[in-house]
């Protein structure tokens, strides 16, 4: 997997966190820089942690699933992407104005479950650099989440659905690319 695909995955995985960050921005009258930073750190941290966990779990079982690992990567990425596209059309839920642990922890976990599944898919790739990958995913998510708080406060939820749809389409396309490469239809 090349850097272009990795950047696309990073932006796609951050779409859920961005959408929730937009909603957090809607929940307060005036944003403080510390609130954007806290949101970015929570979401970026979990978006980095979860694919690392998924990668190590997937790596442990790789020898058992090597013959059909491309199908696993394809199915996981298409399911994640399809779920993001579906969720893009759902009504936006009101968010708590709190930026404390009790509010942020469950949101960070919920928005990073797809990153856990992506980490399992990463384990199926040959010569995959997990350290670079999780760093990039975490940084992109941290920056977009912090910006999402400000965007939500300024513009409302206008961009949440679009970000989730685009992210979902990219993940589905990357899953298809992995499958087609392993089947020998595409050569990169």
Secondary structure, 3 states (H helix, E strand, C coil): CCHHHHHHHHHHHHHHHHHHHHHHHHCCCCCCHHHHHHHHHHHHHHHHHHHHHHHHHHHHCHHHHHHHHHHHHHHHHHHHHHHHHHHHCCCCCCCCCCCCHHHHHHHHHHHHHHHHHHHHHHHCCCCCCHHHHHHHHHHHHHHHHHHHHHHHHHHCCCCHHHHHHHHHHHHHHHHHHHHHHHCCCCCC
